[in-house]
């Protein structure tokens, strides 16, 4: 009688174990199915918004998303490591592949929410401006020649405009309104043959103003360029690398000194410009000013934002006793 009772207990215990395994497996399959459905809904709802956020608000959310992503990646690495450690022990257990699929589904859903893929975020060199939209930033440099008696009057002879990533948006030789009496080749790099088929000043000015409209303009001693273009640009949309104390301080110069573009490029960029008998190159100078701006961009823009906020703060009227 003892042996049949033991067999009955063993068979009932085996049925109970199978029942528990089937319950667990059905529960996990249900969770995975719900996760897939939720993922599809999130893709339909959030994927268009994700594109808008990446283009419009990338500058504001980049630091936060990168930090969240790094934390998530480290957590996923820990989870994958623990999964690998338990794989050797539990590889024969039923339901192991389901756990792995569930972890993959959860990681995929996080990628849709955060707007990043699990591979890598864009490198720093390819990112947009951290403070301003990259499409709003351009770098400008102009080269002038002398007209009038003794070549004392400066007129525009070449203008170059670069976008935030250093791509050339505009680079043309410009025919001055008055006859050239001094080409200033040593500094301007302009020679007689450069102006033979050059664009007339009036046409070039219209083309340049259409590019600069609504843009933050970067340059070195840029108000000389504005004067040659006979234009005015809003002060809060100008970034003059010759006057900011941030670059002078970074290069180790006194606050009141305004170092030249050549010196700043040599000190801070380890770059040699404006050398040789060929004169200056407006594309090269605009690129140097742009790269100098990027060195202090975050601090510079924050400083300007604080100044604008302070200027817009209403102050109480002060009573002056007579």
FENJO-V549017 format. One record per residue. N is the residue number from 1. PSI is psi in radians with two decimals (NA if undefined). D_LAST is the distance of its C-alpha to the last C-alpha in Angstrom with 2 decimals. Layout:
n = <N:N>
psi = <PSI:PSI>
d_last = <D_LAST:D_LAST>
This chain:
n = <1:2:3:4:5:6:7:8:9:10:11:12:13:14:15:16:17:18:19:20:21:22:23:24:25:26:27:28:29:30:31:32:33:34:35:36:37:38:39:40:41:42:43:44:45:46:47:48:49:50:51:52:53:54:55:56:57:58:59:60:61:62:63:64:65:66:67:68:69:70:71:72:73:74:75:76:77:78:79:80:81:82:83:84:85:86:87:88:89:90:91:92:93:94:95:96:97:98:99:100:101:102:103:104:105:106:107:108:109:110:111:112:113:114:115:116:117:118:119:120:121:122:123:124:125:126:127:128:129:130:131:132:133:134:135:136:137:138:139:140:141:142:143:144:145:146:147:148:149:150:151:152:153:154:155:156:157:158:159:160:161:162:163:164:165:166:167:168:169:170:171:172:173:174:175:176:177:178:179:180:181:182:183:184:185:186:187:188:189:190:191:192:193:194:195:196:197:198:199:200:201:202:203:204:205:206:207:208:209:210:211:212:213:214:215:216:217:218:219:220:221:222:223:224:225:226:227:228:229:230:231:232:233:234:235:236:237:238:239:240:241:242:243:244:245:246:247:248:249:250:251:252:253:254:255:256:257:258:259:260:261:262:263:264:265:266:267:268:269:270:271:272:273:274:275:276:277:278:279:280:281:282:283:284:285:286:287:288:289:290:291:292:293:294:295:296:297:298:299:300:301:302:303:304:305:306:307:308:309:310:311:312:313:314:315:316:317:318:319:320:321:322>
psi = <-0.48:-0.67:-0.76:-0.67:-0.67:-0.70:-0.69:-0.75:-0.74:-0.74:-0.67:-0.67:-0.68:-0.72:-0.70:-0.73:-0.74:-0.67:-0.77:-0.74:-0.77:-0.67:-0.79:-0.75:-0.74:-0.65:-0.75:-0.67:-0.66:-0.72:-0.76:-0.69:-0.75:-0.65:-0.74:-0.73:-0.78:-0.66:-0.75:-0.72:-0.73:-0.65:-0.70:-0.67:-0.74:-0.32:-0.75:-0.71:-0.58:-0.71:-0.73:-0.69:-0.66:-0.58:-0.69:-0.69:0.39:-0.63:-0.62:-0.60:-0.05:-0.85:-0.75:-0.80:-0.65:-0.73:-0.76:-0.70:-0.74:-0.75:-0.74:-0.69:-0.69:-0.68:-0.72:-0.59:-0.72:-0.69:-0.74:-0.62:-0.77:-0.59:-0.72:-0.65:-0.66:-0.19:-0.70:-0.53:-0.67:0.26:-0.47:-0.14:2.47:2.51:0.00:-0.78:-0.52:-0.71:-0.76:-0.74:-0.66:-0.73:-0.69:-0.72:-0.73:-0.70:-0.68:-0.71:-0.59:-0.64:-0.69:-0.71:-0.75:-0.39:0.08:2.66:2.91:-0.02:-1.20:2.59:2.88:2.53:2.79:-0.64:-0.38:-0.01:2.80:3.05:2.30:-0.33:-0.66:2.75:2.32:-0.47:-0.23:-0.09:2.29:2.75:2.39:2.45:2.44:2.65:2.37:2.68:2.91:2.38:2.94:-3.09:2.14:0.15:0.52:-0.32:2.21:2.28:2.65:2.33:-0.34:2.49:2.34:2.38:2.27:2.65:-3.09:-0.50:0.10:0.09:2.48:2.06:-0.54:2.33:1.73:2.60:2.50:2.33:2.05:2.79:-0.56:2.74:2.44:2.24:-0.25:1.99:-0.27:0.74:-0.61:-0.54:-0.72:-0.47:0.16:2.36:2.94:-0.74:-0.36:-0.48:0.13:-0.77:0.61:2.77:2.34:2.58:-0.76:-0.78:-0.78:-0.69:-0.75:-0.74:-0.73:-0.76:-0.61:-0.54:-0.69:-0.26:2.18:0.18:2.66:2.09:2.19:2.43:3.01:2.16:0.88:-0.34:-0.39:-0.67:-0.72:-0.65:-0.72:-0.55:-0.10:0.94:2.80:2.48:2.43:2.36:-0.64:-0.10:0.29:2.37:1.70:1.95:-0.16:-0.30:-0.28:2.34:-0.31:-0.76:-0.68:-0.75:-0.70:-0.59:-0.12:0.38:2.76:2.72:-0.61:-0.16:2.47:1.58:2.71:2.87:-0.65:-0.75:-0.76:-0.72:-0.66:-0.74:-0.81:-0.49:-0.13:0.78:2.39:2.10:2.93:0.80:2.82:3.08:-0.15:-0.18:-2.99:2.75:2.14:-0.55:-0.78:-0.73:-0.69:-0.67:-0.69:-0.78:-0.70:-0.77:-0.60:-0.72:-0.72:-0.46:-0.60:0.36:-0.88:-0.85:-0.67:-0.85:-0.66:-0.67:-0.75:-0.66:-0.73:-0.69:-0.76:-0.67:-0.69:-0.66:-0.54:-0.12:2.18:2.41:2.54:2.49:2.47:2.19:2.16:2.06:2.23:NA>
d_last = <118.95:116.34:116.32:115.70:112.81:111.18:111.59:110.02:107.03:106.61:106.76:104.32:101.90:102.20:101.53:98.46:97.14:97.74:95.99:92.92:92.87:93.13:90.29:88.03:88.93:88.37:84.96:83.93:85.22:83.19:80.02:80.68:81.32:78.06:76.19:77.73:76.83:73.23:73.04:74.27:71.71:68.89:70.11:70.14:66.70:64.80:66.38:64.57:61.27:62.03:62.29:58.95:57.28:58.81:57.56:54.15:53.03:55.10:52.08:50.54:53.81:55.63:54.53:55.11:58.47:59.64:58.84:60.59:63.47:63.96:63.98:66.40:68.61:68.80:69.72:72.32:73.69:74.08:75.75:78.08:78.94:79.79:81.79:83.74:84.42:85.74:87.72:90.44:90.87:90.43:91.70:94.78:92.82:92.61:89.18:87.83:87.42:85.58:82.95:82.44:82.12:79.60:77.39:77.60:76.64:73.59:72.48:72.90:70.76:67.94:68.15:67.61:64.61:62.84:63.57:65.25:68.92:70.48:71.31:68.05:64.60:63.78:63.41:59.98:60.80:61.57:58.65:55.90:52.37:51.03:47.51:48.03:50.99:53.29:53.80:50.12:50.24:51.74:51.87:51.73:52.89:53.72:55.75:55.08:57.29:56.53:56.99:56.60:57.24:57.72:56.84:53.15:52.08:52.19:53.75:54.76:58.37:58.54:56.50:57.20:55.68:56.67:56.10:54.92:58.50:59.13:61.22:61.02:59.54:59.51:60.94:61.82:62.12:60.15:61.25:58.44:57.77:58.58:61.62:61.25:61.39:60.69:61.60:59.84:62.59:61.79:58.49:58.88:62.51:63.09:66.33:67.76:69.99:67.12:65.69:69.00:68.76:65.07:62.96:61.09:57.35:56.44:58.70:57.65:53.94:54.54:56.56:53.96:51.00:53.03:53.51:49.92:48.41:46.76:47.70:45.90:46.90:47.62:48.20:47.64:45.32:45.64:43.21:45.90:48.24:45.82:45.48:49.29:49.54:46.92:45.13:41.83:41.75:38.96:37.23:37.75:41.47:41.96:43.18:43.33:45.34:44.30:40.62:40.75:40.35:42.81:45.82:44.82:44.45:47.74:49.47:48.08:45.96:42.55:39.59:38.63:42.21:43.40:47.16:49.62:51.46:54.68:53.36:51.79:55.02:57.06:54.94:54.19:57.00:59.72:60.37:61.28:60.02:59.74:62.81:65.83:66.45:66.06:62.27:59.71:60.51:57.74:59.33:59.47:55.86:54.62:56.65:55.20:51.59:52.49:54.10:51.15:48.83:51.17:50.92:47.25:47.07:46.25:43.42:42.03:42.00:40.51:37.70:36.96:37.17:34.66:32.24:32.69:32.26:28.99:27.72:28.79:27.16:24.28:21.03:18.61:15.26:12.46:9.35:6.28:3.77:0.00>
